[in-house]
Amino acid sequence: MAFVELKNVGKSYGSGDTASEVLKDINLSIEDGEFVAIVGFSGSGKTTLISILAGLIAPDAGEALFRGAPISGAGPERGVVFQSYSLFPWMTVYANIALAVAAVFKKEGKAARDERVRKYIDLVGLTHAIERRPSELSGGMRQRVAVARALAMNPQILLLDEPLSALDALTRSNLQDEIERIWEQERKTVVLITNDVDEAILLADRIIPLNPGPQATLGPEFKVDIPRPRDRAAMNHDKTFQAVRRDVTQYLIDIGISSNTTSDTTLNLPDVQPIMPGKRLPKAAKAAAAAHFGNADKYVEFSHIDKVYPTAKGPLTVVEDFDLTLRKGEFVSVIGHSGCGKSTVLTMAAGLNEITRGGIILDGGEIADAGPDRGVVFQAPSLFPWLSARENVALGVDRVYRHAGAGERAEIVDYYLTRVGLGDALDKPARDMSGGMRQRVGIARAFALSPKFLLLDEPFGMLDSLTRWELQEVLMDVWKRTQVTAMCVTHDVDEAILLADRVIMMSNGPRATIGKILDVDLPRPRTRKALLAHPRYYALREEVLTFLQEHEHGEKTAVPRENAAPGLKTTSSSKEAA
């Protein structure tokens, strides 16, 4: 008998003509002690599936069984951890967990319940924070409380609904290790919902895709025959890991990624150049700048940049001696752990954050403040919600193309919105768009300004994997046509390699600096499928992963100044932390 079983399960929302069938003919069988990962994407019905297993909602068709008996309502034998932790903000870590323990173990004495609470707080490494309240905890710590609360109820099965997706990369990897350690120790049956293929391979015995809805169904299962415990760095060399990763990724791409990556290519881009507002240089100064900076290999220069913030304990140096030169048309990725100053460097380049020491030169002119010669795409695109996609992009286009006719400006707006796959949503208000659609508008808006320097600050960090993969393809397609000089801040190793000519790896802060620069010697144009099959890909990936692993606890390296020029491969040299 299966431990948990779904038989021909279906679930719809709404009624009559407005009814939407989210899940259809879901068949799933999970054995006692098994760890199964369901890989799905936004709108595919993942949370509906986990809610049926938890007994929070009932299926409209088929049946959900736990140990052969129908699931009829929630119960402590099924512990659930959602993406949002739902802690009581006025209660301490201890009190949040003790409340759940008291509800389940009413017959136990006070001492036994106290021992149970403290056991699971210690298990997730929060003994030092036992009296803190949620507002005093990081996102990762709050999620640890949610995991401890679920485990303290002694469930027979643990249901995890994308519990780590809102966390930064380092916190996420640490909690993945915690989940695997707890699973080995407790041997609970686990169902993990995730959109991260690497997370699924690291943790699960089987990976089962949930095909996009409506009428979502389960795809073929992929077995993960990799010995435990699984080490990220070691798995990078493992042929089984590479094969499973390739097969799962290819399947997911094939079932969904092609629908929005192609668009109408009949539109033409008007032959007009933007006029960037700002001070005009005297002729002599302009000629001198052109002579000095006319070299395309020195199009953007970060010259020994420092960023210092005043604090109650004295000045805090966040970024120190960031020194880098970009070629015209080059695409670089900047990667490092949270707090290493990646976004600080980018916002200084955007003119949104004052430079403490040093300077940034763009095409012969020093950056002093924000301007339309730099297009910026943030994690949240900051659109006017009451304006349409077309109107949001037109705001910037009307400013930098004032000399062009109204028809030409409209053609520029429509061209870039169509390029990013929004040709059928030009007049849709931003408030009615999905997160992925809003980010497409943000990308179109940045490219439409014809900036000299495109700056992307984790532009896909809040999106599910499939949408992220789609938009990476969109970004590469539009970049290929414009060849704009670009810098992308990311925590995603695969994204960094996929997009960039060079990967700039930053040491940990404070006093963060460039630790290593990696040339990505892979041919363009690139696709995710081709990348996974390229013989150099995993070697490049290992270099970045190794650097991040070495810096997980704050070790530092620095690039020798003579090696900081474009195109030169570097080796790390040690640098004493200040």
DOVEX-349056 format. One line per 10 residues: their letters; for each residue x, y, z of C-alpha. Coordinates in steps of 0.05 Angstrom, whole numbers, plus 5000, padded with zeros to 4 digits. Layout:
# residues N
a = X:Y:Z | ...
***
This chain:
# residues 578
mafvelknvg = 5000:5000:5000 | 5026:5069:4981 | 5039:5117:5038 | 5006:5175:5001 | 4966:5167:4937 | 4928:5212:4889 | 4881:5176:4841 | 4854:5213:4780 | 4850:5278:4821 | 4821:5340:4789
ksygsgdtas = 4807:5409:4817 | 4770:5468:4787 | 4756:5539:4811 | 4695:5580:4794 | 4631:5555:4764 | 4593:5553:4698 | 4627:5589:4640 | 4679:5619:4686 | 4702:5552:4714 | 4776:5538:4707
evlkdinlsi = 4802:5467:4714 | 4870:5475:4747 | 4888:5401:4757 | 4865:5342:4715 | 4877:5267:4722 | 4933:5273:4774 | 4960:5204:4793 | 5015:5200:4845 | 5041:5146:4891 | 5093:5159:4945
edgefvaivg = 5126:5107:4990 | 5141:5114:5064 | 5207:5151:5075 | 5212:5174:5003 | 5233:5245:4984 | 5195:5268:4921 | 5203:5335:4886 | 5147:5363:4844 | 5177:5414:4795 | 5127:5465:4771
fsgsgkttli = 5119:5537:4750 | 5074:5596:4765 | 5002:5580:4751 | 5012:5506:4741 | 4973:5487:4804 | 5030:5470:4851 | 4999:5501:4913 | 4932:5470:4896 | 4966:5402:4893 | 5001:5411:4960
silagliapd = 4936:5437:4992 | 4899:5375:4970 | 4953:5331:5002 | 4950:5373:5065 | 4873:5367:5068 | 4864:5443:5063 | 4821:5435:5001 | 4783:5376:4972 | 4789:5351:4900 | 4729:5357:4854
agealfrgap = 4746:5290:4821 | 4785:5229:4842 | 4810:5216:4912 | 4869:5233:4957 | 4891:5178:5004 | 4937:5176:5065 | 4956:5106:5087 | 4898:5080:5046 | 4846:5124:5080 | 4814:5185:5046
isgagpergv = 4843:5253:5066 | 4787:5293:5096 | 4813:5357:5127 | 4880:5379:5156 | 4915:5337:5209 | 4979:5339:5250 | 5004:5276:5214 | 5016:5322:5153 | 5062:5380:5168 | 5061:5438:5118
vfqsyslfpw = 5113:5492:5105 | 5092:5546:5055 | 5133:5599:5020 | 5107:5651:5071 | 5122:5631:5142 | 5058:5658:5176 | 5089:5667:5245 | 5055:5705:5301 | 5096:5769:5301 | 5086:5785:5375
mtvyaniala = 5110:5715:5397 | 5181:5692:5406 | 5212:5634:5367 | 5198:5589:5427 | 5126:5612:5434 | 5109:5603:5360 | 5132:5531:5363 | 5104:5517:5432 | 5035:5538:5410 | 5034:5484:5356
vaavfkkegk = 5063:5432:5403 | 5010:5447:5456 | 4954:5438:5405 | 4979:5370:5383 | 5007:5340:5447 | 4953:5361:5496 | 4965:5299:5540 | 5039:5310:5548 | 5065:5344:5610 | 5095:5414:5609
aardervrky = 5167:5388:5615 | 5158:5339:5557 | 5129:5393:5512 | 5185:5440:5531 | 5236:5387:5514 | 5202:5375:5447 | 5202:5450:5429 | 5275:5459:5448 | 5296:5396:5410 | 5270:5423:5343
idlvglthai = 5294:5493:5355 | 5363:5464:5365 | 5354:5418:5304 | 5346:5479:5258 | 5402:5517:5292 | 5361:5572:5326 | 5378:5560:5400 | 5415:5626:5401 | 5351:5662:5377 | 5301:5625:5420
errpselsgg = 5274:5689:5452 | 5274:5732:5390 | 5211:5754:5354 | 5201:5746:5278 | 5216:5820:5266 | 5286:5807:5295 | 5300:5749:5248 | 5324:5745:5176 | 5280:5713:5123 | 5321:5649:5127
mrqrvavara = 5315:5646:5202 | 5239:5656:5199 | 5235:5599:5150 | 5275:5556:5198 | 5223:5571:5252 | 5168:5547:5204 | 5206:5482:5190 | 5218:5471:5264 | 5144:5483:5279 | 5123:5432:5227
lamnpqilll = 5173:5380:5252 | 5156:5391:5325 | 5085:5367:5311 | 5117:5300:5293 | 5083:5293:5225 | 5088:5228:5186 | 5096:5268:5121 | 5126:5336:5110 | 5096:5379:5054 | 5141:5436:5031
deplsaldal = 5111:5487:4983 | 5169:5526:4954 | 5195:5542:5024 | 5261:5572:5000 | 5242:5609:4936 | 5240:5678:4969 | 5310:5672:5000 | 5378:5693:4975 | 5423:5641:4944 | 5469:5630:5004
trsnlqdeie = 5412:5625:5054 | 5375:5579:5006 | 5435:5532:4999 | 5445:5530:5074 | 5372:5512:5086 | 5374:5459:5031 | 5431:5427:5070 | 5389:5433:5134 | 5329:5399:5100 | 5372:5342:5075
riweqerktv = 5405:5333:5144 | 5337:5333:5178 | 5309:5284:5128 | 5367:5236:5139 | 5359:5242:5214 | 5283:5240:5219 | 5268:5198:5157 | 5202:5232:5145 | 5166:5224:5079 | 5175:5290:5042
vlitndvdea = 5140:5322:4983 | 5176:5384:4960 | 5145:5434:4911 | 5200:5474:4876 | 5216:5510:4812 | 5291:5499:4821 | 5318:5439:4783 | 5384:5438:4822 | 5346:5440:4888 | 5304:5381:4866
illadriipl = 5365:5340:4845 | 5403:5357:4909 | 5346:5334:4955 | 5299:5284:4920 | 5296:5210:4903 | 5248:5226:4846 | 5232:5288:4806 | 5163:5294:4775 | 5145:5355:4731 | 5076:5387:4738
npgpqatlgp = 5059:5409:4667 | 5032:5480:4660 | 4958:5490:4668 | 4901:5498:4660 | 4885:5424:4665 | 4955:5412:4692 | 4978:5340:4693 | 5040:5305:4719 | 5096:5291:4670 | 5144:5232:4669
efkvdiprpr = 5185:5219:4731 | 5261:5225:4733 | 5299:5182:4784 | 5358:5214:4819 | 5408:5157:4830 | 5462:5199:4863 | 5492:5174:4929 | 5477:5215:4992 | 5499:5261:5022 | 5502:5302:4958
draamnhdkt = 5555:5356:4953 | 5543:5413:4904 | 5615:5418:4882 | 5623:5343:4874 | 5557:5336:4837 | 5582:5385:4784 | 5629:5329:4760 | 5578:5274:4767 | 5554:5246:4699 | 5488:5224:4730
fqavrrdvtq = 5476:5295:4756 | 5492:5325:4689 | 5446:5275:4653 | 5387:5285:4701 | 5396:5361:4699 | 5398:5361:4624 | 5337:5315:4616 | 5293:5352:4667 | 5312:5420:4640 | 5301:5400:4568
ylidigissn = 5233:5370:4586 | 5211:5434:4622 | 5235:5478:4565 | 5200:5435:4513 | 5132:5437:4549 | 5129:5511:4560 | 5185:5557:4540 | 5171:5564:4465 | 5102:5597:4471 | 5126:5668:4486
ttsdttlnlp = 5196:5672:4458 | 5176:5685:4387 | 5140:5748:4366 | 5120:5788:4306 | 5184:5809:4270 | 5152:5850:4215 | 5159:5916:4253 | 5215:5962:4233 | 5256:6005:4280 | 5259:6078:4258
dvqpimpgkr = 5328:6105:4242 | 5330:6159:4295 | 5381:6170:4351 | 5364:6193:4421 | 5384:6261:4447 | 5409:6253:4518 | 5396:6313:4563 | 5455:6342:4602 | 5511:6392:4599 | 5547:6402:4533
lpkaakaaaa = 5623:6398:4535 | 5666:6453:4505 | 5696:6433:4438 | 5766:6427:4465 | 5744:6384:4524 | 5702:6340:4478 | 5760:6330:4430 | 5807:6312:4488 | 5756:6263:4516 | 5747:6231:4448
ahfgnadkyv = 5822:6223:4440 | 5830:6192:4509 | 5768:6149:4512 | 5757:6135:4438 | 5785:6065:4448 | 5725:6018:4448 | 5763:5973:4497 | 5755:6028:4550 | 5682:6046:4539 | 5664:6040:4613
efshidkvyp = 5716:6049:4668 | 5705:6037:4741 | 5767:6071:4771 | 5783:6046:4841 | 5712:6055:4868 | 5698:6058:4942 | 5630:6064:4977 | 5629:6084:5050 | 5567:6093:5093 | 5566:6130:5159
takgpltvve = 5541:6089:5218 | 5533:6099:5293 | 5597:6058:5302 | 5636:6097:5250 | 5646:6093:5174 | 5629:6027:5141 | 5665:6011:5076 | 5617:5968:5036 | 5656:5967:4970 | 5731:5979:4965
dfdltlrkge = 5776:5989:4905 | 5728:5963:4852 | 5769:5971:4789 | 5743:5946:4722 | 5742:5965:4648 | 5688:5944:4599 | 5693:5941:4523 | 5639:5973:4481 | 5585:5921:4469 | 5610:5875:4524
fvsvighsgc = 5562:5839:4571 | 5589:5825:4641 | 5555:5790:4700 | 5571:5808:4772 | 5561:5752:4822 | 5573:5742:4897 | 5539:5727:4962 | 5485:5772:4992 | 5515:5835:5022 | 5577:5834:4978
gkstvltmaa = 5561:5901:4946 | 5538:5878:4877 | 5477:5923:4876 | 5517:5980:4907 | 5565:5979:4848 | 5507:5978:4799 | 5469:6036:4832 | 5533:6078:4832 | 5539:6065:4757 | 5466:6085:4749
glneitrggi = 5480:6150:4785 | 5430:6132:4839 | 5482:6124:4894 | 5538:6173:4908 | 5610:6148:4898 | 5653:6159:4960 | 5721:6152:4925 | 5742:6139:4854 | 5701:6151:4792 | 5662:6119:4735
ildggeiada = 5673:6141:4663 | 5622:6124:4609 | 5640:6139:4536 | 5687:6195:4556 | 5642:6228:4608 | 5643:6220:4683 | 5579:6194:4716 | 5554:6244:4767 | 5480:6230:4771 | 5424:6190:4738
gpdrgvvfqa = 5409:6198:4664 | 5375:6164:4605 | 5443:6144:4576 | 5438:6087:4627 | 5379:6040:4624 | 5364:6005:4690 | 5322:5943:4701 | 5310:5926:4774 | 5281:5863:4805 | 5215:5900:4810
pslfpwlsar = 5204:5941:4747 | 5168:6000:4781 | 5115:6013:4728 | 5057:6061:4735 | 5001:6011:4748 | 4946:6052:4716 | 4984:6061:4651 | 4987:6010:4595 | 5051:5975:4572 | 5053:6023:4513
envalgvdrv = 5044:6085:4557 | 5096:6062:4608 | 5150:6055:4554 | 5128:6118:4518 | 5144:6161:4579 | 5219:6152:4569 | 5217:6149:4493 | 5180:6216:4488 | 5235:6247:4530 | 5297:6223:4493
yrhagagera = 5267:6224:4422 | 5235:6294:4426 | 5263:6310:4357 | 5227:6250:4325 | 5156:6251:4300 | 5099:6222:4341 | 5093:6164:4292 | 5167:6147:4297 | 5164:6148:4373 | 5103:6102:4372
eivdyyltrv = 5140:6054:4326 | 5200:6052:4374 | 5153:6034:4432 | 5116:5981:4394 | 5180:5951:4365 | 5211:5936:4433 | 5147:5914:4467 | 5137:5865:4409 | 5209:5841:4414 | 5198:5821:4486
glgdaldkpa = 5134:5783:4469 | 5081:5834:4487 | 5055:5850:4418 | 4985:5826:4439 | 4986:5864:4505 | 5007:5934:4484 | 4947:5968:4515 | 4941:5923:4577 | 4947:5962:4643 | 5008:5943:4685
rdmsggmrqr = 4963:5927:4744 | 4932:5870:4704 | 4998:5838:4684 | 5035:5779:4715 | 5104:5790:4745 | 5136:5763:4682 | 5097:5809:4637 | 5115:5870:4680 | 5188:5851:4676 | 5182:5846:4600
vgiarafals = 5156:5918:4600 | 5216:5939:4642 | 5264:5907:4594 | 5230:5938:4533 | 5231:6006:4568 | 5306:6002:4581 | 5324:5981:4510 | 5276:6032:4478 | 5318:6089:4507 | 5379:6064:4466
pkfllldepf = 5423:6071:4528 | 5498:6070:4525 | 5501:6026:4586 | 5447:5975:4607 | 5446:5958:4681 | 5406:5898:4706 | 5398:5886:4781 | 5375:5814:4790 | 5321:5827:4739 | 5293:5756:4742
gmldsltrwe = 5304:5741:4815 | 5230:5743:4835 | 5206:5700:4777 | 5196:5625:4772 | 5247:5584:4733 | 5207:5577:4669 | 5191:5651:4665 | 5264:5667:4683 | 5290:5622:4627 | 5242:5654:4578
lqevlmdvwk = 5263:5724:4595 | 5336:5706:4593 | 5325:5684:4521 | 5286:5749:4507 | 5342:5791:4538 | 5395:5755:4497 | 5355:5763:4433 | 5345:5838:4442 | 5417:5848:4465 | 5443:5811:4404
rtqvtamcvt = 5406:5862:4360 | 5429:5924:4398 | 5498:5902:4424 | 5490:5951:4482 | 5544:5949:4535 | 5512:5913:4595 | 5524:5894:4667 | 5478:5844:4703 | 5479:5833:4778 | 5457:5762:4794
hdvdeailla = 5463:5707:4846 | 5448:5653:4795 | 5511:5618:4770 | 5478:5590:4707 | 5448:5658:4690 | 5516:5692:4698 | 5549:5643:4650 | 5491:5642:4601 | 5489:5718:4592 | 5559:5743:4599
drvimmsngp = 5625:5751:4563 | 5659:5755:4631 | 5636:5738:4701 | 5660:5786:4755 | 5662:5750:4822 | 5660:5794:4885 | 5688:5777:4953 | 5645:5783:5015 | 5632:5849:5048 | 5647:5893:5083
ratigkildv = 5704:5920:5040 | 5680:5877:4983 | 5721:5879:4920 | 5733:5839:4856 | 5758:5771:4875 | 5763:5738:4807 | 5745:5750:4734 | 5726:5692:4690 | 5725:5694:4614 | 5664:5657:4586
dlprprtrka = 5693:5628:4523 | 5628:5598:4497 | 5602:5615:4427 | 5542:5660:4416 | 5484:5659:4406 | 5472:5617:4468 | 5412:5577:4490 | 5402:5540:4555 | 5397:5473:4518 | 5463:5485:4481
llahpryyal = 5497:5509:4545 | 5481:5444:4582 | 5510:5404:4525 | 5574:5445:4516 | 5638:5409:4540 | 5665:5474:4573 | 5602:5492:4610 | 5611:5450:4673 | 5685:5471:4680 | 5664:5544:4678
reevltflqe = 5607:5530:4727 | 5656:5496:4774 | 5702:5557:4776 | 5645:5602:4798 | 5616:5551:4848 | 5685:5540:4878 | 5695:5615:4887 | 5627:5622:4921 | 5640:5563:4965 | 5708:5590:4986
hehgektavp = 5676:5657:5004 | 5616:5628:5040 | 5649:5645:5107 | 5681:5711:5087 | 5748:5692:5058 | 5774:5743:5008 | 5813:5745:4944 | 5830:5803:4898 | 5847:5812:4825 | 5917:5839:4813
renaapglkt = 5909:5907:4780 | 5949:5886:4720 | 5900:5830:4706 | 5837:5872:4710 | 5835:5889:4636 | 5782:5856:4592 | 5797:5788:4563 | 5852:5768:4612 | 5841:5706:4653 | 5861:5715:4725
tssskeaa = 5881:5673:4784 | 5859:5692:4854 | 5910:5720:4902 | 5898:5725:4976 | 5882:5792:5008 | 5880:5803:5083 | 5812:5824:5108 | 5813:5893:5139
***
